[in-house]
Amino acid sequence: MNTAVVLLPGLNRDRDMIAALTTITGKAPKTVWQTETSLPDVDLVVIPGGFSFGDYLRCGAIAARAPVMRAVVEAAGRGVPVLGVCNGFQILCEAGLLPGALMRNTTLRFVCREVKLEVVTAETRFTSGYMKGQVIRCPVAHHDGNYFADDETLSQLEGEGRVVFRYAEGTNPNGAVRDIAGIVNAEGNVLGMMPHPENLVESEHGGTDGRAIFESALGLSASLAA
C-alpha cells in the first residue's frame, strides 16, 4: 500500500503521521511539499495537523490555496481516499471538500487531552474496522476545533450518514455542534476529524484505538461487525 503525506509550512504533526503510516503499511509514505502541483499514485492521501501558515486569517485558509491542494481536490474527485486530521480537517473545509467550519473552542483555550469518540457509522471507507456505536479513545490538541454548520447542512450530514465520529460520554472538548468530531464528504472518500488517531496506533502509545481508521481506508481491516 502506498500513501502520501502533504507537507505545509507550520504543520507539526507530519512526523507523527509518517511514523504511523510506516508502522501500519510497512513502508514510509511519500511526502509532497506545498508547491507541488501533482500527487504520486497512492492509496491514501493524508493532511496532518499543526498550524499551517501560522493559522493566519482563518485556520487552514491559506493552506487551502496552496498549489498542492489543487492536486488533492483533483485526487479526491477521482475517488482517492483523503484524510485530514486537526488542521488537515480545517484545510479540507476551507478547500471546499467538506462543509462547515472549525471555530475557536468555546472555552477560548487550547485543549490537549484524551477524549472518547463514538463511531456513528461503520459503513464508511474509514470505519469498516469498527462497530457502529463503538466508543474509542483518541487524543486531541487544538484551539479551533469547534465544528459548526447551518441547520440545513447538519440535517443533510445526519440524514446521509456522513457524521462519522462524535465526542462521547461528555468529553466534547471544544463545543462542537451536536458533538461532531469527524465527517465525510458525500462520496465517502474524504474524512475530516479533529482528534489525532495517528497517536494511538501501537501498544507503545498506550493503545491502538486509532489504527483501524488507517487500516480501513487502505482495505487492511475486516469489519469487526462481520
Summary of the structure (lengths in Angstrom):
residues: 226
radius of gyration: 15.7
end to end distance: 23.2
largest distance: 45.6
contacts: 823
relative contact order: 0.18
helix: 28%
strand: 26%
